Amino acid sequence: MMPAPLSDAFMLQGEACAALGSAFMGQLCRLLGTSDWPDTPLRTRYFAWKGDIGPSAQSLPPRLAGGQHALVINGDLLAGCPSTAAGR
């Protein structure tokens, strides 16, 4: 089960993204905040993170979203991602 502070951070980021007009990132963050994550090194690291992970501190949700976006831009992930599909 996802730690509550991590889930809360993703939900808050999802709301902020949606309010700023990024429906895709809003949905992605909300999905990440409510889903079970597979057992991966990323999950282990995020679930064990110490400290304030919210928007006023270490901001883990946008860091993960930024990493995902970099993978899309490099062509390594989600070739049909809405944020890059128009540019290809």
Backbone atoms as SQL, in Angstrom:
CREATE TABLE atoms (id INTEGER PRIMARY KEY, chain TEXT, resi INTEGER, resn TEXT, atom TEXT, x REAL, y REAL, z REAL);
INSERT INTO atoms VALUES
  (1, 'A', 1, 'MET', 'N', 0.842, -1.185, 0.000),
  (2, 'A', 1, 'MET', 'CA', 0.000, 0.000, 0.000),
  (3, 'A', 1, 'MET', 'C', 0.887, 1.247, 0.000),
  (4, 'A', 2, 'MET', 'N', 0.472, 2.216, -0.781),
  (5, 'A', 2, 'MET', 'CA', 1.229, 3.457, -0.899),
  (6, 'A', 2, 'MET', 'C', 1.133, 4.264, 0.397),
  (7, 'A', 3, 'PRO', 'N', 2.254, 4.810, 0.854),
  (8, 'A', 3, 'PRO', 'CA', 2.207, 5.680, 2.035),
  (9, 'A', 3, 'PRO', 'C', 1.290, 6.880, 1.784),
  (10, 'A', 4, 'ALA', 'N', 0.501, 7.228, 2.777),
  (11, 'A', 4, 'ALA', 'CA', -0.465, 8.317, 2.639),
  (12, 'A', 4, 'ALA', 'C', 0.172, 9.638, 2.201),
  (13, 'A', 5, 'PRO', 'N', 1.327, 10.039, 2.744),
  (14, 'A', 5, 'PRO', 'CA', 1.903, 11.314, 2.290),
  (15, 'A', 5, 'PRO', 'C', 2.243, 11.308, 0.797),
  (16, 'A', 6, 'LEU', 'N', 2.670, 10.172, 0.273),
  (17, 'A', 6, 'LEU', 'CA', 2.995, 10.079, -1.146),
  (18, 'A', 6, 'LEU', 'C', 1.727, 10.157, -1.988),
  (19, 'A', 7, 'SER', 'N', 0.715, 9.422, -1.580),
  (20, 'A', 7, 'SER', 'CA', -0.566, 9.477, -2.283),
  (21, 'A', 7, 'SER', 'C', -1.124, 10.895, -2.270),
  (22, 'A', 8, 'ASP', 'N', -1.081, 11.533, -1.110),
  (23, 'A', 8, 'ASP', 'CA', -1.580, 12.910, -0.994),
  (24, 'A', 8, 'ASP', 'C', -0.812, 13.857, -1.908),
  (25, 'A', 9, 'ALA', 'N', 0.503, 13.682, -1.985),
  (26, 'A', 9, 'ALA', 'CA', 1.324, 14.550, -2.837),
  (27, 'A', 9, 'ALA', 'C', 0.950, 14.385, -4.308),
  (28, 'A', 10, 'PHE', 'N', 0.727, 13.132, -4.739),
  (29, 'A', 10, 'PHE', 'CA', 0.329, 12.916, -6.129),
  (30, 'A', 10, 'PHE', 'C', -1.058, 13.479, -6.410),
  (31, 'A', 11, 'MET', 'N', -1.966, 13.330, -5.466),
  (32, 'A', 11, 'MET', 'CA', -3.310, 13.862, -5.671),
  (33, 'A', 11, 'MET', 'C', -3.286, 15.393, -5.754),
  (34, 'A', 12, 'LEU', 'N', -2.517, 16.033, -4.873),
  (35, 'A', 12, 'LEU', 'CA', -2.399, 17.487, -4.890),
  (36, 'A', 12, 'LEU', 'C', -1.775, 17.959, -6.203),
  (37, 'A', 13, 'GLN', 'N', -0.736, 17.257, -6.659),
  (38, 'A', 13, 'GLN', 'CA', -0.103, 17.624, -7.923),
  (39, 'A', 13, 'GLN', 'C', -1.076, 17.432, -9.091),
  (40, 'A', 14, 'GLY', 'N', -1.863, 16.358, -9.041),
  (41, 'A', 14, 'GLY', 'CA', -2.854, 16.121, -10.085),
  (42, 'A', 14, 'GLY', 'C', -3.876, 17.238, -10.171),
  (43, 'A', 15, 'GLU', 'N', -4.329, 17.711, -9.017),
  (44, 'A', 15, 'GLU', 'CA', -5.278, 18.818, -8.992),
  (45, 'A', 15, 'GLU', 'C', -4.645, 20.081, -9.563),
  (46, 'A', 16, 'ALA', 'N', -3.389, 20.343, -9.190),
  (47, 'A', 16, 'ALA', 'CA', -2.702, 21.540, -9.675),
  (48, 'A', 16, 'ALA', 'C', -2.508, 21.480, -11.189),
  (49, 'A', 17, 'CYS', 'N', -2.097, 20.325, -11.697),
  (50, 'A', 17, 'CYS', 'CA', -1.896, 20.187, -13.145),
  (51, 'A', 17, 'CYS', 'C', -3.194, 20.415, -13.905),
  (52, 'A', 18, 'ALA', 'N', -4.265, 19.803, -13.420),
  (53, 'A', 18, 'ALA', 'CA', -5.556, 19.963, -14.086),
  (54, 'A', 18, 'ALA', 'C', -6.013, 21.426, -14.064),
  (55, 'A', 19, 'ALA', 'N', -5.808, 22.092, -12.926),
  (56, 'A', 19, 'ALA', 'CA', -6.207, 23.491, -12.805),
  (57, 'A', 19, 'ALA', 'C', -5.402, 24.399, -13.729),
  (58, 'A', 20, 'LEU', 'N', -4.178, 23.986, -14.051),
  (59, 'A', 20, 'LEU', 'CA', -3.320, 24.773, -14.939),
  (60, 'A', 20, 'LEU', 'C', -3.484, 24.388, -16.405),
  (61, 'A', 21, 'GLY', 'N', -4.443, 23.480, -16.690),
  (62, 'A', 21, 'GLY', 'CA', -4.743, 23.136, -18.075),
  (63, 'A', 21, 'GLY', 'C', -4.043, 21.911, -18.619),
  (64, 'A', 22, 'SER', 'N', -3.344, 21.170, -17.770),
  (65, 'A', 22, 'SER', 'CA', -2.669, 19.963, -18.228),
  (66, 'A', 22, 'SER', 'C', -3.470, 18.743, -17.787),
  (67, 'A', 23, 'ALA', 'N', -4.508, 18.444, -18.568),
  (68, 'A', 23, 'ALA', 'CA', -5.398, 17.335, -18.213),
  (69, 'A', 23, 'ALA', 'C', -4.653, 16.006, -18.167),
  (70, 'A', 24, 'PHE', 'N', -3.742, 15.767, -19.125),
  (71, 'A', 24, 'PHE', 'CA', -3.011, 14.505, -19.153),
  (72, 'A', 24, 'PHE', 'C', -2.176, 14.329, -17.887),
  (73, 'A', 25, 'MET', 'N', -1.394, 15.346, -17.513),
  (74, 'A', 25, 'MET', 'CA', -0.546, 15.229, -16.327),
  (75, 'A', 25, 'MET', 'C', -1.394, 15.154, -15.062),
  (76, 'A', 26, 'GLY', 'N', -2.534, 15.837, -15.060),
  (77, 'A', 26, 'GLY', 'CA', -3.439, 15.732, -13.917),
  (78, 'A', 26, 'GLY', 'C', -3.930, 14.308, -13.738),
  (79, 'A', 27, 'GLN', 'N', -4.340, 13.689, -14.844),
  (80, 'A', 27, 'GLN', 'CA', -4.803, 12.300, -14.772),
  (81, 'A', 27, 'GLN', 'C', -3.666, 11.361, -14.384),
  (82, 'A', 28, 'LEU', 'N', -2.479, 11.576, -14.953),
  (83, 'A', 28, 'LEU', 'CA', -1.336, 10.727, -14.632),
  (84, 'A', 28, 'LEU', 'C', -1.012, 10.796, -13.151),
  (85, 'A', 29, 'CYS', 'N', -0.945, 11.987, -12.589),
  (86, 'A', 29, 'CYS', 'CA', -0.622, 12.126, -11.168),
  (87, 'A', 29, 'CYS', 'C', -1.698, 11.504, -10.282),
  (88, 'A', 30, 'ARG', 'N', -2.955, 11.724, -10.633),
  (89, 'A', 30, 'ARG', 'CA', -4.030, 11.116, -9.835),
  (90, 'A', 30, 'ARG', 'C', -3.993, 9.599, -9.929),
  (91, 'A', 31, 'LEU', 'N', -3.688, 9.082, -11.100),
  (92, 'A', 31, 'LEU', 'CA', -3.565, 7.632, -11.269),
  (93, 'A', 31, 'LEU', 'C', -2.403, 7.091, -10.431),
  (94, 'A', 32, 'LEU', 'N', -1.272, 7.773, -10.475),
  (95, 'A', 32, 'LEU', 'CA', -0.122, 7.339, -9.683),
  (96, 'A', 32, 'LEU', 'C', -0.410, 7.404, -8.188),
  (97, 'A', 33, 'GLY', 'N', -1.259, 8.333, -7.771),
  (98, 'A', 33, 'GLY', 'CA', -1.590, 8.480, -6.357),
  (99, 'A', 33, 'GLY', 'C', -2.617, 7.497, -5.844),
  (100, 'A', 34, 'THR', 'N', -3.282, 6.780, -6.749),
  (101, 'A', 34, 'THR', 'CA', -4.342, 5.869, -6.315),
  (102, 'A', 34, 'THR', 'C', -4.098, 4.420, -6.726),
  (103, 'A', 35, 'SER', 'N', -3.038, 4.163, -7.449),
  (104, 'A', 35, 'SER', 'CA', -2.781, 2.814, -7.974),
  (105, 'A', 35, 'SER', 'C', -1.730, 2.078, -7.162),
  (106, 'A', 36, 'ASP', 'N', -1.794, 0.758, -7.231),
  (107, 'A', 36, 'ASP', 'CA', -0.696, -0.050, -6.710),
  (108, 'A', 36, 'ASP', 'C', 0.443, 0.037, -7.712),
  (109, 'A', 37, 'TRP', 'N', 1.634, 0.218, -7.241),
  (110, 'A', 37, 'TRP', 'CA', 2.809, 0.272, -8.108),
  (111, 'A', 37, 'TRP', 'C', 3.458, -1.100, -8.133),
  (112, 'A', 38, 'PRO', 'N', 4.010, -1.520, -9.260),
  (113, 'A', 38, 'PRO', 'CA', 4.727, -2.796, -9.297),
  (114, 'A', 38, 'PRO', 'C', 5.992, -2.705, -8.440),
  (115, 'A', 39, 'ASP', 'N', 6.453, -3.850, -8.003),
  (116, 'A', 39, 'ASP', 'CA', 7.648, -3.906, -7.161),
  (117, 'A', 39, 'ASP', 'C', 8.883, -3.638, -8.015),
  (118, 'A', 40, 'THR', 'N', 9.335, -2.390, -8.006),
  (119, 'A', 40, 'THR', 'CA', 10.489, -1.954, -8.794),
  (120, 'A', 40, 'THR', 'C', 11.395, -1.116, -7.901),
  (121, 'A', 41, 'PRO', 'N', 12.612, -0.844, -8.345),
  (122, 'A', 41, 'PRO', 'CA', 13.476, 0.053, -7.572),
  (123, 'A', 41, 'PRO', 'C', 12.867, 1.449, -7.383),
  (124, 'A', 42, 'LEU', 'N', 12.123, 1.921, -8.369),
  (125, 'A', 42, 'LEU', 'CA', 11.478, 3.224, -8.230),
  (126, 'A', 42, 'LEU', 'C', 10.461, 3.205, -7.093),
  (127, 'A', 43, 'ARG', 'N', 9.657, 2.171, -7.051),
  (128, 'A', 43, 'ARG', 'CA', 8.672, 2.051, -5.970),
  (129, 'A', 43, 'ARG', 'C', 9.368, 1.997, -4.619),
  (130, 'A', 44, 'THR', 'N', 10.385, 1.170, -4.518),
  (131, 'A', 44, 'THR', 'CA', 11.114, 1.041, -3.256),
  (132, 'A', 44, 'THR', 'C', 11.644, 2.394, -2.798),
  (133, 'A', 45, 'ARG', 'N', 12.222, 3.133, -3.718),
  (134, 'A', 45, 'ARG', 'CA', 12.806, 4.437, -3.372),
  (135, 'A', 45, 'ARG', 'C', 11.731, 5.447, -2.986),
  (136, 'A', 46, 'TYR', 'N', 10.669, 5.549, -3.779),
  (137, 'A', 46, 'TYR', 'CA', 9.613, 6.525, -3.496),
  (138, 'A', 46, 'TYR', 'C', 8.849, 6.179, -2.221),
  (139, 'A', 47, 'PHE', 'N', 8.543, 4.907, -2.013),
  (140, 'A', 47, 'PHE', 'CA', 7.762, 4.518, -0.841),
  (141, 'A', 47, 'PHE', 'C', 8.555, 4.690, 0.448),
  (142, 'A', 48, 'ALA', 'N', 9.876, 4.663, 0.389),
  (143, 'A', 48, 'ALA', 'CA', 10.714, 4.793, 1.577),
  (144, 'A', 48, 'ALA', 'C', 11.264, 6.210, 1.760),
  (145, 'A', 49, 'TRP', 'N', 10.868, 7.144, 0.894),
  (146, 'A', 49, 'TRP', 'CA', 11.424, 8.497, 0.925),
  (147, 'A', 49, 'TRP', 'C', 11.187, 9.138, 2.274),
  (148, 'A', 50, 'LYS', 'N', 12.201, 9.761, 2.808),
  (149, 'A', 50, 'LYS', 'CA', 12.109, 10.474, 4.093),
  (150, 'A', 50, 'LYS', 'C', 12.021, 11.966, 3.830),
  (151, 'A', 51, 'GLY', 'N', 11.268, 12.645, 4.639),
  (152, 'A', 51, 'GLY', 'CA', 11.166, 14.092, 4.509),
  (153, 'A', 51, 'GLY', 'C', 9.881, 14.523, 3.840),
  (154, 'A', 52, 'ASP', 'N', 9.769, 15.811, 3.627),
  (155, 'A', 52, 'ASP', 'CA', 8.579, 16.420, 3.041),
  (156, 'A', 52, 'ASP', 'C', 8.638, 16.267, 1.522),
  (157, 'A', 53, 'ILE', 'N', 7.694, 15.518, 0.970),
  (158, 'A', 53, 'ILE', 'CA', 7.703, 15.237, -0.473),
  (159, 'A', 53, 'ILE', 'C', 6.743, 16.114, -1.257),
  (160, 'A', 54, 'GLY', 'N', 6.090, 17.037, -0.559),
  (161, 'A', 54, 'GLY', 'CA', 5.084, 17.868, -1.191),
  (162, 'A', 54, 'GLY', 'C', 5.646, 19.024, -1.999),
  (163, 'A', 55, 'PRO', 'N', 4.754, 19.875, -2.504),
  (164, 'A', 55, 'PRO', 'CA', 5.146, 20.944, -3.422),
  (165, 'A', 55, 'PRO', 'C', 6.010, 22.032, -2.793),
  (166, 'A', 56, 'SER', 'N', 6.005, 22.148, -1.482),
  (167, 'A', 56, 'SER', 'CA', 6.821, 23.168, -0.829),
  (168, 'A', 56, 'SER', 'C', 8.216, 22.665, -0.486),
  (169, 'A', 57, 'ALA', 'N', 8.493, 21.418, -0.824),
  (170, 'A', 57, 'ALA', 'CA', 9.777, 20.837, -0.430),
  (171, 'A', 57, 'ALA', 'C', 10.411, 20.075, -1.587),
  (172, 'A', 58, 'GLN', 'N', 10.413, 18.747, -1.516),
  (173, 'A', 58, 'GLN', 'CA', 11.149, 17.935, -2.483),
  (174, 'A', 58, 'GLN', 'C', 10.361, 17.605, -3.751),
  (175, 'A', 59, 'SER', 'N', 9.090, 17.856, -3.759),
  (176, 'A', 59, 'SER', 'CA', 8.247, 17.762, -4.966),
  (177, 'A', 59, 'SER', 'C', 8.457, 16.485, -5.778),
  (178, 'A', 60, 'LEU', 'N', 8.244, 15.342, -5.166),
  (179, 'A', 60, 'LEU', 'CA', 8.445, 14.078, -5.882),
  (180, 'A', 60, 'LEU', 'C', 7.519, 13.884, -7.077),
  (181, 'A', 61, 'PRO', 'N', 6.236, 14.203, -7.003),
  (182, 'A', 61, 'PRO', 'CA', 5.387, 13.959, -8.180),
  (183, 'A', 61, 'PRO', 'C', 5.860, 14.649, -9.458),
  (184, 'A', 62, 'PRO', 'N', 6.189, 15.957, -9.426),
  (185, 'A', 62, 'PRO', 'CA', 6.646, 16.546, -10.689),
  (186, 'A', 62, 'PRO', 'C', 8.012, 16.029, -11.136),
  (187, 'A', 63, 'ARG', 'N', 8.823, 15.556, -10.209),
  (188, 'A', 63, 'ARG', 'CA', 10.105, 14.955, -10.594),
  (189, 'A', 63, 'ARG', 'C', 9.865, 13.672, -11.390),
  (190, 'A', 64, 'LEU', 'N', 8.928, 12.857, -10.904),
  (191, 'A', 64, 'LEU', 'CA', 8.610, 11.623, -11.626),
  (192, 'A', 64, 'LEU', 'C', 7.988, 11.945, -12.987),
  (193, 'A', 65, 'ALA', 'N', 7.093, 12.920, -13.009),
  (194, 'A', 65, 'ALA', 'CA', 6.468, 13.309, -14.276),
  (195, 'A', 65, 'ALA', 'C', 7.511, 13.860, -15.244),
  (196, 'A', 66, 'GLY', 'N', 8.459, 14.620, -14.738),
  (197, 'A', 66, 'GLY', 'CA', 9.518, 15.151, -15.588),
  (198, 'A', 66, 'GLY', 'C', 10.399, 14.048, -16.161),
  (199, 'A', 67, 'GLY', 'N', 10.679, 13.044, -15.341),
  (200, 'A', 67, 'GLY', 'CA', 11.452, 11.905, -15.837),
  (201, 'A', 67, 'GLY', 'C', 10.697, 11.137, -16.903),
  (202, 'A', 68, 'GLN', 'N', 9.405, 10.969, -16.693),
  (203, 'A', 68, 'GLN', 'CA', 8.567, 10.293, -17.688),
  (204, 'A', 68, 'GLN', 'C', 8.554, 11.089, -18.976),
  (205, 'A', 69, 'HIS', 'N', 8.452, 12.399, -18.870),
  (206, 'A', 69, 'HIS', 'CA', 8.418, 13.243, -20.055),
  (207, 'A', 69, 'HIS', 'C', 9.742, 13.152, -20.820),
  (208, 'A', 70, 'ALA', 'N', 10.849, 13.119, -20.108),
  (209, 'A', 70, 'ALA', 'CA', 12.156, 12.974, -20.766),
  (210, 'A', 70, 'ALA', 'C', 12.230, 11.663, -21.540),
  (211, 'A', 71, 'LEU', 'N', 11.688, 10.594, -20.970),
  (212, 'A', 71, 'LEU', 'CA', 11.673, 9.312, -21.678),
  (213, 'A', 71, 'LEU', 'C', 10.830, 9.392, -22.946),
  (214, 'A', 72, 'VAL', 'N', 9.728, 10.122, -22.881),
  (215, 'A', 72, 'VAL', 'CA', 8.881, 10.295, -24.063),
  (216, 'A', 72, 'VAL', 'C', 9.632, 11.083, -25.139),
  (217, 'A', 73, 'ILE', 'N', 10.231, 12.185, -24.741),
  (218, 'A', 73, 'ILE', 'CA', 10.956, 13.038, -25.684),
  (219, 'A', 73, 'ILE', 'C', 12.085, 12.260, -26.364),
  (220, 'A', 74, 'ASN', 'N', 12.753, 11.402, -25.607),
  (221, 'A', 74, 'ASN', 'CA', 13.850, 10.597, -26.157),
  (222, 'A', 74, 'ASN', 'C', 13.359, 9.405, -26.972),
  (223, 'A', 75, 'GLY', 'N', 12.050, 9.187, -27.004),
  (224, 'A', 75, 'GLY', 'CA', 11.500, 8.072, -27.757),
  (225, 'A', 75, 'GLY', 'C', 11.587, 6.739, -27.046),
  (226, 'A', 76, 'ASP', 'N', 11.849, 6.766, -25.743),
  (227, 'A', 76, 'ASP', 'CA', 12.004, 5.533, -24.983),
  (228, 'A', 76, 'ASP', 'C', 10.717, 5.054, -24.320),
  (229, 'A', 77, 'LEU', 'N', 9.671, 5.857, -24.345),
  (230, 'A', 77, 'LEU', 'CA', 8.446, 5.520, -23.621),
  (231, 'A', 77, 'LEU', 'C', 7.257, 6.246, -24.236),
  (232, 'A', 78, 'LEU', 'N', 6.135, 5.556, -24.303),
  (233, 'A', 78, 'LEU', 'CA', 4.852, 6.162, -24.664),
  (234, 'A', 78, 'LEU', 'C', 4.906, 7.036, -25.911),
  (235, 'A', 79, 'ALA', 'N', 5.223, 6.452, -27.016),
  (236, 'A', 79, 'ALA', 'CA', 5.329, 7.216, -28.254),
  (237, 'A', 79, 'ALA', 'C', 4.056, 7.995, -28.565),
  (238, 'A', 80, 'GLY', 'N', 2.904, 7.542, -28.096),
  (239, 'A', 80, 'GLY', 'CA', 1.643, 8.226, -28.363),
  (240, 'A', 80, 'GLY', 'C', 1.219, 9.181, -27.278),
  (241, 'A', 81, 'CYS', 'N', 2.113, 9.525, -26.372),
  (242, 'A', 81, 'CYS', 'CA', 1.798, 10.426, -25.279),
  (243, 'A', 81, 'CYS', 'C', 1.243, 11.747, -25.814),
  (244, 'A', 82, 'PRO', 'N', 0.119, 12.219, -25.283),
  (245, 'A', 82, 'PRO', 'CA', -0.495, 13.444, -25.804),
  (246, 'A', 82, 'PRO', 'C', 0.435, 14.644, -25.819),
  (247, 'A', 83, 'SER', 'N', 1.368, 14.721, -24.883),
  (248, 'A', 83, 'SER', 'CA', 2.216, 15.917, -24.818),
  (249, 'A', 83, 'SER', 'C', 3.228, 15.973, -25.950),
  (250, 'A', 84, 'THR', 'N', 3.471, 14.850, -26.653),
  (251, 'A', 84, 'THR', 'CA', 4.464, 14.874, -27.720),
  (252, 'A', 84, 'THR', 'C', 3.909, 14.386, -29.053),
  (253, 'A', 85, 'ALA', 'N', 2.721, 13.843, -29.068),
  (254, 'A', 85, 'ALA', 'CA', 2.182, 13.239, -30.291),
  (255, 'A', 85, 'ALA', 'C', 2.068, 14.261, -31.424),
  (256, 'A', 86, 'ALA', 'N', 1.733, 15.495, -31.104),
  (257, 'A', 86, 'ALA', 'CA', 1.572, 16.514, -32.141),
  (258, 'A', 86, 'ALA', 'C', 2.902, 16.896, -32.775),
  (259, 'A', 87, 'GLY', 'N', 3.987, 16.747, -32.024),
  (260, 'A', 87, 'GLY', 'CA', 5.284, 17.159, -32.535),
  (261, 'A', 87, 'GLY', 'C', 6.001, 16.083, -33.332),
  (262, 'A', 88, 'ARG', 'N', 5.420, 14.926, -33.460),
  (263, 'A', 88, 'ARG', 'CA', 6.089, 13.836, -34.181),
  (264, 'A', 88, 'ARG', 'C', 5.457, 13.580, -35.508);
